[in-house]
Amino acid sequence: MEKVTIDDVSVVNNPLGVHSVRKPVSRDLGTEDFAMNYFELQPGESFSGGLHAHHDQEEVFYVQEGTATFEVGREREEHEVGAGELIRFERGEFQVGKNDSEERVVGFALGAPKSRHDFDEMESVVHCRECDAETVHDLDLTQQGAFTFACTDCGNEFTIG
């Protein structure tokens, strides 16, 4: 049995700088088969760096406070999730959640069956500087804590963070 309080979990943010408070609760609890991250999003911030899919993990987001907007699929269909509501994404479903409101959003990202992302099983949709279009990119986390993106159409790579 492990027990923590949110206040005691250290802030560990995404290297893309897209949010100001992310607390990896599952790390402090020592989970192996379940991921849990606590977020506080100020206006304009997001849970992740952009539209992405996890091929090895399904995700559920619980909004405790405020209203988050999720873009779903390559078509970026928008869905609002308010306080007390949850939204689920199956493996391989592209999504991004963000705070488009003027109020703070507090919520949790929950994932299974792993406690950490396997970056080889993730894809992001970003602008390719070589193709000059929004394309799917493979994603890798470097030892320095930065993200490397590789276009699946042309192979062009770039690193952020």
ZADO-1210 file (C-alpha; in nm, 4 decimals, padded with zeros to 6 digits):
<atoms>
<atom x="00.0000" y="00.0000" z="00.0000" code="MET" pos="1"/>
<atom x="00.1217" y="00.3478" z="-00.0889" code="GLU" pos="2"/>
<atom x="-00.0396" y="00.6807" z="-00.0028" code="LYS" pos="3"/>
<atom x="00.0432" y="01.0329" z="-00.1238" code="VAL" pos="4"/>
<atom x="-00.1169" y="01.3743" z="-00.1253" code="THR" pos="5"/>
<atom x="-00.1206" y="01.5849" z="-00.4405" code="ILE" pos="6"/>
<atom x="00.0585" y="01.8656" z="-00.2542" code="ASP" pos="7"/>
<atom x="00.3520" y="01.6313" z="-00.1793" code="ASP" pos="8"/>
<atom x="00.3989" y="01.5155" z="-00.5414" code="VAL" pos="9"/>
<atom x="00.6710" y="01.7132" z="-00.7213" code="SER" pos="10"/>
<atom x="00.5978" y="01.9069" z="-01.0402" code="VAL" pos="11"/>
<atom x="00.7562" y="01.7428" z="-01.3469" code="VAL" pos="12"/>
<atom x="00.6468" y="01.9244" z="-01.6621" code="ASN" pos="13"/>
<atom x="00.6520" y="01.8264" z="-02.0279" code="ASN" pos="14"/>
<atom x="00.9760" y="01.9491" z="-02.1947" code="PRO" pos="15"/>
<atom x="00.7642" y="02.1282" z="-02.4577" code="LEU" pos="16"/>
<atom x="00.6580" y="02.3833" z="-02.1950" code="GLY" pos="17"/>
<atom x="00.2845" y="02.3440" z="-02.2621" code="VAL" pos="18"/>
<atom x="00.1662" y="02.3450" z="-01.8993" code="HIS" pos="19"/>
<atom x="00.2826" y="02.4890" z="-01.5708" code="SER" pos="20"/>
<atom x="00.1739" y="02.2103" z="-01.3310" code="VAL" pos="21"/>
<atom x="00.1998" y="01.8364" z="-01.4033" code="ARG" pos="22"/>
<atom x="00.2464" y="01.5982" z="-01.1118" code="LYS" pos="23"/>
<atom x="00.3241" y="01.2324" z="-01.1950" code="PRO" pos="24"/>
<atom x="00.1192" y="01.0740" z="-00.9164" code="VAL" pos="25"/>
<atom x="00.1760" y="00.7178" z="-01.0393" code="SER" pos="26"/>
<atom x="00.5519" y="00.7620" z="-01.0015" code="ARG" pos="27"/>
<atom x="00.5151" y="00.8504" z="-00.6338" code="ASP" pos="28"/>
<atom x="00.2663" y="00.5659" z="-00.5805" code="LEU" pos="29"/>
<atom x="00.4996" y="00.3205" z="-00.7549" code="GLY" pos="30"/>
<atom x="00.2374" y="00.1848" z="-00.9953" code="THR" pos="31"/>
<atom x="00.3460" y="-00.0451" z="-01.2781" code="GLU" pos="32"/>
<atom x="00.0226" y="-00.1043" z="-01.4741" code="ASP" pos="33"/>
<atom x="-00.1548" y="00.2290" z="-01.4352" code="PHE" pos="34"/>
<atom x="-00.0531" y="00.5899" z="-01.5093" code="ALA" pos="35"/>
<atom x="-00.1933" y="00.8901" z="-01.3242" code="MET" pos="36"/>
<atom x="-00.0907" y="01.2515" z="-01.3717" code="ASN" pos="37"/>
<atom x="-00.2393" y="01.5563" z="-01.1991" code="TYR" pos="38"/>
<atom x="-00.2612" y="01.8821" z="-01.3971" code="PHE" pos="39"/>
<atom x="-00.3381" y="02.2466" z="-01.3325" code="GLU" pos="40"/>
<atom x="-00.3790" y="02.4254" z="-01.6652" code="LEU" pos="41"/>
<atom x="-00.3821" y="02.8011" z="-01.6918" code="GLN" pos="42"/>
<atom x="-00.5653" y="02.9614" z="-01.9875" code="PRO" pos="43"/>
<atom x="-00.3926" y="02.8596" z="-02.3124" code="GLY" pos="44"/>
<atom x="-00.2109" y="02.5576" z="-02.1636" code="GLU" pos="45"/>
<atom x="-00.2569" y="02.1917" z="-02.2608" code="SER" pos="46"/>
<atom x="-00.2214" y="01.8456" z="-02.1111" code="PHE" pos="47"/>
<atom x="00.0287" y="01.7491" z="-02.3843" code="SER" pos="48"/>
<atom x="00.2260" y="01.9087" z="-02.6647" code="GLY" pos="49"/>
<atom x="-00.0337" y="01.8588" z="-02.9367" code="GLY" pos="50"/>
<atom x="-00.2493" y="01.6127" z="-03.1251" code="LEU" pos="51"/>
<atom x="-00.1096" y="01.2647" z="-03.0537" code="HIS" pos="52"/>
<atom x="-00.2002" y="00.8967" z="-03.0191" code="ALA" pos="53"/>
<atom x="-00.0803" y="00.6229" z="-02.7849" code="HIS" pos="54"/>
<atom x="-00.0838" y="00.2844" z="-02.9555" code="HIS" pos="55"/>
<atom x="-00.0001" y="00.1000" z="-02.6328" code="ASP" pos="56"/>
<atom x="-00.2284" y="00.2729" z="-02.3831" code="GLN" pos="57"/>
<atom x="-00.5840" y="00.3940" z="-02.3498" code="GLU" pos="58"/>
<atom x="-00.6366" y="00.7215" z="-02.1646" code="GLU" pos="59"/>
<atom x="-00.9092" y="00.8715" z="-01.9508" code="VAL" pos="60"/>
<atom x="-00.9165" y="01.2365" z="-01.8474" code="PHE" pos="61"/>
<atom x="-01.1120" y="01.3530" z="-01.5434" code="TYR" pos="62"/>
<atom x="-01.1800" y="01.7271" z="-01.5149" code="VAL" pos="63"/>
<atom x="-01.2117" y="01.8231" z="-01.1502" code="GLN" pos="64"/>
<atom x="-01.2400" y="02.1992" z="-01.1985" code="GLU" pos="65"/>
<atom x="-01.3066" y="02.4217" z="-01.5009" code="GLY" pos="66"/>
<atom x="-01.3740" y="02.3154" z="-01.8589" code="THR" pos="67"/>
<atom x="-01.1213" y="02.1485" z="-02.0902" code="ALA" pos="68"/>
<atom x="-01.1560" y="02.1295" z="-02.4671" code="THR" pos="69"/>
<atom x="-01.0423" y="01.8130" z="-02.6421" code="PHE" pos="70"/>
<atom x="-00.9709" y="01.7879" z="-03.0129" code="GLU" pos="71"/>
<atom x="-01.0294" y="01.4306" z="-03.1289" code="VAL" pos="72"/>
<atom x="-00.9145" y="01.2551" z="-03.4455" code="GLY" pos="73"/>
<atom x="-00.7240" y="01.3933" z="-03.7402" code="ARG" pos="74"/>
<atom x="-01.0367" y="01.6012" z="-03.8122" code="GLU" pos="75"/>
<atom x="-00.9921" y="01.7659" z="-03.4681" code="ARG" pos="76"/>
<atom x="-01.3567" y="01.7364" z="-03.3658" code="GLU" pos="77"/>
<atom x="-01.3998" y="01.9439" z="-03.0484" code="GLU" pos="78"/>
<atom x="-01.5534" y="01.8147" z="-02.7251" code="HIS" pos="79"/>
<atom x="-01.5889" y="02.0156" z="-02.4046" code="GLU" pos="80"/>
<atom x="-01.5417" y="01.8314" z="-02.0754" code="VAL" pos="81"/>
<atom x="-01.6595" y="02.0161" z="-01.7649" code="GLY" pos="82"/>
<atom x="-01.6049" y="01.9745" z="-01.3927" code="ALA" pos="83"/>
<atom x="-01.7055" y="01.6264" z="-01.2785" code="GLY" pos="84"/>
<atom x="-01.6926" y="01.4831" z="-01.6330" code="GLU" pos="85"/>
<atom x="-01.4594" y="01.2274" z="-01.7920" code="LEU" pos="86"/>
<atom x="-01.3545" y="01.1456" z="-02.1476" code="ILE" pos="87"/>
<atom x="-01.1921" y="00.8224" z="-02.2719" code="ARG" pos="88"/>
<atom x="-00.9614" y="00.7650" z="-02.5692" code="PHE" pos="89"/>
<atom x="-00.8904" y="00.4197" z="-02.7002" code="GLU" pos="90"/>
<atom x="-00.5472" y="00.3080" z="-02.8132" code="ARG" pos="91"/>
<atom x="-00.4431" y="00.4762" z="-03.1365" code="GLY" pos="92"/>
<atom x="-00.7043" y="00.7543" z="-03.1138" code="GLU" pos="93"/>
<atom x="-00.5570" y="01.0982" z="-03.1841" code="PHE" pos="94"/>
<atom x="-00.6410" y="01.3598" z="-02.9198" code="GLN" pos="95"/>
<atom x="-00.5224" y="01.6708" z="-02.7418" code="VAL" pos="96"/>
<atom x="-00.6768" y="01.8393" z="-02.4380" code="GLY" pos="97"/>
<atom x="-00.6350" y="02.2059" z="-02.3562" code="LYS" pos="98"/>
<atom x="-00.7678" y="02.4989" z="-02.1598" code="ASN" pos="99"/>
<atom x="-00.9383" y="02.7379" z="-02.4012" code="ASP" pos="100"/>
<atom x="-01.1261" y="02.9142" z="-02.1201" code="SER" pos="101"/>
<atom x="-01.0370" y="03.2111" z="-01.9027" code="GLU" pos="102"/>
<atom x="-01.0459" y="02.9955" z="-01.5869" code="GLU" pos="103"/>
<atom x="-00.7974" y="02.7430" z="-01.4508" code="ARG" pos="104"/>
<atom x="-00.8542" y="02.3739" z="-01.5329" code="VAL" pos="105"/>
<atom x="-00.7661" y="02.1080" z="-01.2758" code="VAL" pos="106"/>
<atom x="-00.7759" y="01.7450" z="-01.3781" code="GLY" pos="107"/>
<atom x="-00.6180" y="01.4037" z="-01.4028" code="PHE" pos="108"/>
<atom x="-00.4886" y="01.1983" z="-01.6953" code="ALA" pos="109"/>
<atom x="-00.5206" y="00.8247" z="-01.6342" code="LEU" pos="110"/>
<atom x="-00.3722" y="00.5540" z="-01.8547" code="GLY" pos="111"/>
<atom x="-00.3402" y="00.1770" z="-01.8701" code="ALA" pos="112"/>
<atom x="-00.1959" y="-00.0842" z="-01.9057" code="PRO" pos="113"/>
<atom x="00.1374" y="00.0894" z="-01.8347" code="LYS" pos="114"/>
<atom x="00.2527" y="00.3420" z="-01.5779" code="SER" pos="115"/>
<atom x="00.4793" y="00.5197" z="-01.8293" code="ARG" pos="116"/>
<atom x="00.4551" y="00.6007" z="-02.1980" code="HIS" pos="117"/>
<atom x="00.6432" y="00.3910" z="-02.4482" code="ASP" pos="118"/>
<atom x="00.7495" y="00.6666" z="-02.6877" code="PHE" pos="119"/>
<atom x="00.8045" y="00.4106" z="-02.9655" code="ASP" pos="120"/>
<atom x="00.4271" y="00.3534" z="-02.9496" code="GLU" pos="121"/>
<atom x="00.3317" y="00.7213" z="-02.9857" code="MET" pos="122"/>
<atom x="00.2663" y="00.9445" z="-03.2843" code="GLU" pos="123"/>
<atom x="00.2152" y="01.3198" z="-03.2990" code="SER" pos="124"/>
<atom x="00.0579" y="01.5333" z="-03.5668" code="VAL" pos="125"/>
<atom x="00.2775" y="01.8393" z="-03.6217" code="VAL" pos="126"/>
<atom x="00.3859" y="02.0666" z="-03.9029" code="HIS" pos="127"/>
<atom x="00.6670" y="01.9073" z="-04.1041" code="CYS" pos="128"/>
<atom x="00.9232" y="02.1662" z="-04.2030" code="ARG" pos="129"/>
<atom x="01.0278" y="01.9595" z="-04.5061" code="GLU" pos="130"/>
<atom x="00.6805" y="01.8573" z="-04.6358" code="CYS" pos="131"/>
<atom x="00.5375" y="02.2004" z="-04.5393" code="ASP" pos="132"/>
<atom x="00.2230" y="02.0247" z="-04.4172" code="ALA" pos="133"/>
<atom x="00.0726" y="01.8836" z="-04.0998" code="GLU" pos="134"/>
<atom x="00.1849" y="01.5185" z="-04.0953" code="THR" pos="135"/>
<atom x="00.2164" y="01.2279" z="-03.8549" code="VAL" pos="136"/>
<atom x="00.5527" y="01.2138" z="-03.6759" code="HIS" pos="137"/>
<atom x="00.7114" y="00.9382" z="-03.4711" code="ASP" pos="138"/>
<atom x="00.8189" y="01.0601" z="-03.1286" code="LEU" pos="139"/>
<atom x="01.1201" y="00.9873" z="-02.9105" code="ASP" pos="140"/>
<atom x="01.2350" y="01.1245" z="-02.5745" code="LEU" pos="141"/>
<atom x="01.6094" y="01.1951" z="-02.5679" code="THR" pos="142"/>
<atom x="01.8361" y="01.1286" z="-02.2702" code="GLN" pos="143"/>
<atom x="01.8509" y="01.5065" z="-02.2230" code="GLN" pos="144"/>
<atom x="01.4708" y="01.5206" z="-02.1776" code="GLY" pos="145"/>
<atom x="01.3856" y="01.6713" z="-02.5173" code="ALA" pos="146"/>
<atom x="01.1485" y="01.5350" z="-02.7809" code="PHE" pos="147"/>
<atom x="01.2671" y="01.4303" z="-03.1266" code="THR" pos="148"/>
<atom x="01.0010" y="01.4216" z="-03.3983" code="PHE" pos="149"/>
<atom x="01.0467" y="01.2264" z="-03.7255" code="ALA" pos="150"/>
<atom x="00.8051" y="01.2766" z="-04.0151" code="CYS" pos="151"/>
<atom x="00.6600" y="00.9425" z="-04.1274" code="THR" pos="152"/>
<atom x="00.6215" y="01.0797" z="-04.4836" code="ASP" pos="153"/>
<atom x="00.9680" y="01.2223" z="-04.5573" code="CYS" pos="154"/>
<atom x="01.1830" y="01.1225" z="-04.2577" code="GLY" pos="155"/>
<atom x="01.2772" y="01.4811" z="-04.1628" code="ASN" pos="156"/>
<atom x="01.3694" y="01.5070" z="-03.7922" code="GLU" pos="157"/>
<atom x="01.3768" y="01.7928" z="-03.5439" code="PHE" pos="158"/>
<atom x="01.4151" y="01.8201" z="-03.1668" code="THR" pos="159"/>
<atom x="01.2310" y="02.0451" z="-02.9181" code="ILE" pos="160"/>
<atom x="01.3072" y="02.0936" z="-02.5522" code="GLY" pos="161"/>
</atoms>
